[in-house]
Structure formats: C-alpha cells, structure tokens
C-alpha cells in the first residue's frame, strides 16, 4: 500500500521498522498508482544526491583542516609520504603520481632543501619521447628542467602502464635530513592507540 502511493524504500523501511532489503523483497512488483509516479521519481536518485552532498561537505571540512598547515604538520606529511614511498637507505623516492611528488617537494622546503640539491630521474618505456616526458614532469611537480639528470629507458611499450613513466627524486647531501625523516617515522610508529 505504501509503495503504491509513491513511498521510497527508505521511507517504508523507517515507517515499518524493517531493513531496506526486507522492504525491497516485499515491494517487488508493486505497481505505483499513476497519480504517485512523479512523486516517486523525484525521490529516486536520493542516494546519489546524498553522496554528492556528503562529498561537498567532506571537501569543505578538509579545506578547513588544511587551510594553514604548520611546519610541524608539513614534516609529518613528509614523513608519512616517505614511510610509504621512500627508500630506506637514502633520501630518495620514486612514484608515478605527480601530485604526490609535488607535495613531497613542497614539504622538503620546510627543511630548507633547495632545488639545486634535488636530482630527478625518469623511468620510461622506449616508445615515449624523452623531452616530452621531462617537460611533463618538470611542469607537473614544479621542478626546473635542469634538475632532471637521467632518463632510464625500459624495453617495451607503455600500453597499460603510466603514460609518463615514473619519477625518482634524490636529495644530495641529505644524510641529516634523511635521519630526521626516519626518526619522525619511528616516532609515528609508536603513537598511542
């Protein structure tokens, strides 16, 4: 009766106090009375609309969290990124995500590391144009082209692989920075639960 009058599954579930899956079974095949078809149509897609609203709210909340990031917070971001993606023997990281590498470089600046200390290399497949790939990475991670020192070419084609290969960033004379980052990681590991 409720369904035929244009009530949604969620509404019926709340009215009768049963789960949506049970309601779905019972209303299967129920015809909606013609005068209620438009009403039900307006209600459908509600989960998509709710999801869009939740995404919007989440983005606003994230924006408020990240509007003014302190040096301490940037160093924690740096340590977390390095923990997941960096090598464990020197300040060296490789990834195919330009956004992640750009954030990494931004956080390195908190340690007073300058572009001239950073050496970038690219790992690509042989069917990619070296100059185009270097130009892409230079623009994408906002690192001058002079910092790109090496291109490692792998045999094969890029089919199904990263369109611009992977970029490795290495910081020269980084021993003290590396030790600080690894020490931050060690402290993060023992955070109380």
N, C-alpha and C positions, 0 to 999 in steps of 0.2 A: 504494500500500500504506500509506504513512504517513497520507495523508488519510483513508482508510477507517477508520483506528484513532483518529481524533479529533485529529490534529495540526493546528495552525493554519498558515496560510500563512507567517507569520513563523518559526515553528518549523521548518517544512520548508525554507524558504529558508536558514536557518542550518545545518541538517543537510547539505543537498546542495550548499551553496555557490553557489547561483544567486539571481538577483534575485527579488523578490516578484512582479513582473509575469510573469516566465517561469514561476514556480511556478503562478501563477493560471491561465495558459493550459493547463498540463498537468493540473491537478487539476479543471478544469471538467467537471462532470457526474459526478464520482466520488461514489458513494453511501457514506455513513457507516454503518458497521455499527451495528445497534441498540444494542449494549452501550456504544458510544462517543459516542452522540448527546449525552447530558447533559454529558460531558466537554468536547466542542467548544463547546457552548452556553455553558458557564462561561467559556471563553476569549474568546468573541466580545464585542465592545464594548471590547476591551482598549485600542484607540487612544483611545477616549473617556475611559476611566478614566485612561490615561496623561496625556491632555491636562488633565483636571481636577487631577491631581496636580501637573503642571507649573505650572498656573495658581496653585495653592495655594503652591507653593514660590516662584514669582516674586513673589507678594504679600508673603510673609514677608521675602524679600530686599529688596524695595522698602521695606517698613516699616522694616527695619534701616538702610537708607540715609537715610531721610527722618525718622527719629525726632527728631533735634535739628539743625535747619537753622540755620546761622550767618547773620549779617547779609550776609557776602560771598556766600553761596550764594543768599540771597533776592534780592540785587541782580543776580546772574547770571540767575536765573529771570525777574526783572522785565525785564532787557534782552532776553532771548530771546523772551519774550511780545511785547514791544514791537516787536522786529525783525520778527516775523511778522504782527502785527495793528495796530500803531500807525501814526499819520500821521507824516510825516517833516518837518513844519513846526512843530508844537507838541505839547505833552504831551496827546494826545487819542487815544482808542482806541474802536473800536466793534466789537461782536460780539453774537452771539445765544446764546452759551454762558455761562450764569450761573456755572458753576464756574470757568471761565477768568477771568472778570471779578472774581470773589471773590478768587482767588489774586492777581490783579493788584493789587487794593486792599490786600490783606494785605502785599504786597511794598512798596507805596508807603509804608506806615507806617515802613519802615526808613529812609526819607528824612525822617522827622518831618512828613510831609504829613498834615494832619488833615481830617476830613470836611467842615468848613466851606470848605475850599479846592476841594472837588470839586463840579462841576456835572454832573448827569446829565440826559440827554435820551433820549427813547424814539422809535423809528421804528416805526409800526404801520400796519396796514390799517384802513380805515374801519369794518369790521364788528366791531372789538374795542372793548371798554369801557375808556375811558381810566383810570378809577380802579382797576379790577381789574388792569390791566396794570402800573400804577405800584406798586400794592401787591405784586404778584408780584415785580417786580424789586427792590423795597426789601427784601423778605424774603430773596430768593434770593441777593443779593450783600451783604446785611447793611449797607445804606447807608440812613440815615434818609430818610424821605419828603420832608423839607424840601430835600434836595439835588436833587430832581427838578424841573427848571425848565421843561422844554419837552416837548411831545408833537408830533411831526411825523406827520401823517396822510397816508397814500398812498391813492390811489383803487384800488378793487378789494376783493376778499375774500381772506381768509387761506388759502384752500384750497391745500394743498400747501406752505404756507410755514411759517415759525417761528410757533408758537402764541402767543408773547408778543412778537413783533417783535424788534427789536434795541435794545441799549442803548449809548449813547455816554457815555463818561466823559471829562471835560475838567478838567484841573487849572489853577486860576487862578494867575497869577503864578508860572509854572512854568519860566521861562527857565533857571535854573541847574540844575534837576532834569532838564529835557529835554536840556541839554548833557551832563550826566553820563551819562544813559542812552545817548545817541547815541555818546558816547565809549567806553562799555563795549562797545557793538555793534561799533565799529571795532576794538577790541582783540580781541574774539571772532573777527572775520573773519580775523585774521592768526595765529590759533593754529597752532602747528606741526602738521603731519600725522603 
